[in-house]
Amino acid sequence: MAKDKQNPNYKVIAENRRARYDYAIEDDLECGIVLQGSEVKSLRAGGSNIADSYAAVENGELWLVNAYIAPYGQAKTWGHEERRRRKLLASKRELSRLWSATQRDGMTLVPLVMYFNHRGFVKVKIGIAKGKKTHDKRATEAKRDWQRQKQRLLRQDG
């Protein structure tokens, strides 16, 4: 991803930072997303939120559910629904892998980040995740605090 951030077209639209705290991410997958024109314009203006959303495989298709894209002001008549279900684009092999992960293994599909790639297309990175228990969250938090404290100590000594 380091090379993508140098590209002028690469731009993060929305990030689900809470997902890494609430879920143990096992694997991730980059998907395209089917959008209307007013949705793309709104995303370029920067109005979206994927924190409350999730992905689901239904009838052989992958859907992004409950993602918020702000209404675009200039598209009054031909606007879009803010929290509509949006189709995600993935290959059949990836779809079958995602379906088996959710149905058989009890995993959850969580959107991690939505961004414009180097060609200007909107992409969504989906994480295949397992929910963390409370004690796992506490352990993660303790580890993060220790890393922060260690960095602070190293800066003071140096």
N, C-alpha and C positions, 0 to 999 in steps of 0.2 A: 504494500500500500504506500510505501514511502515514495515510489516513483509517481504514483497517481496524485499525490498531494502537490507535486511540483507542477503538474499540468494545470493550466489556467481554467479549463472547463470543469475539472473535478471540484465538486462542492457538496459538503454534507448538508442535507436538508433538515433531517430530524434524527436524533439518536435516543435509543432507549437504554439509558445508563443504569436504570433500576434492574434491568433484566439480568445483568451479571451478578447482582446481589441476591435476587430472589431465585435464580436458577443456576444449575451447574450445566454450562454449555458443553455438549459433547462434540458437536460438529456444526458447521455452518454451510450455507448454500446461497449463491447469488441468483436472484430471480429478476426478470423484467416485470413490469406492472402495466396493466391496461388502464389508461387514463383518458378523460375528456380534455378538450382544449382549455377550458377555464380552470381545470385542476392543475395543469402544467403551468399556466400563467400564475396561479396562486402559489405554487411551489417555488417558482422563480422569485416571487416577492417574499417568500420565507414564512408562510403561515401553515404549519402542520405539526401534528403530534402523534407519535406512535406508541406512547407509553402505556396506554390502556388496550392496545390491540393485540391480536393473535392471528395465527394462520391456521387454516383447516383444509383437509382434503375431503371433498364431497363430490360424489358421482364422477370420479376420475379427473377432477379439476382442483386446483389449488386457489384458495380464496384468502384475501386479507380482510379481516373482520374488525370493525370498530376503529379504524384509523381515521383521524380527523385531518381534513384538508379545508382550510378556511375558505369561505366564499370569496370569489373574485368580484370586486366592486363594479368593474366595467361590463361584466357579463350579466346584466340584469335579467333579460328574458331567457337566455340560454345558459344559465348557471348550472351548478351541480349540487347534488345532495352532499352535505358535509361528512356524514358518517356512513356512506353507502358501502356495500361489499364490493371490493375491487379484485378482479381476477389477476393472479400471479402467473407468470409464464415460466414453465419448467419442462424439461424433457420427460418422456414417459418413464424412463428408467429412474429418474430422480423422484417422480411422483410415486412410483411403486415403493421406493425406499422410504419416502416420507410416510406413506400410508401404513407400511408395516411397522415403522418406528412408533407411530401414534397409537395404532390399534393393538399391536401385539406387545410392544415393550412399554407402553404407558408413558411415552414421552410427550412433550408439548412443543409446538412450533411457535417460537417467539421472534418477532421482528427485532433485529438489533440496531440496524441503521438504514436510513433511506438517503440516497445521494444521487447526484448527477455524475455519470461516468465521464471518461475523457471524450466521448463522442457526443455528450449532451443528453443521453437517454437517462431516464429515471430508473434506478435499480434499488432493490430491497434485499438486504442481507438477512436471511432467515436462520435462526439458530435452532438446532434440534437439542432440546434441553430437558432435564429432569428437575423437578421442583426440590428446593433445599428445605430441610427441616430447620427448626429454630436453632438447634445447637450447631448446625452447620453454618448458619448465618453468623452466629456469635464467634465461631472459630475463624471465619473469613475476616470478620471485623477486627479481631484480636491480631491476626497476622498482618493486616493492613496497618494497624496502629503501630505495631512493632517495627515494620519497615519504615514508617514515617519517623519514628523516634530514632532509629538507627541512622537514618540519613541526617537528622538534626545533630546527633552526636558526632558523626564523621565531619560535618561542616564546622562544628565548634573546635574540634581537635586540629583540623588542617589549616 
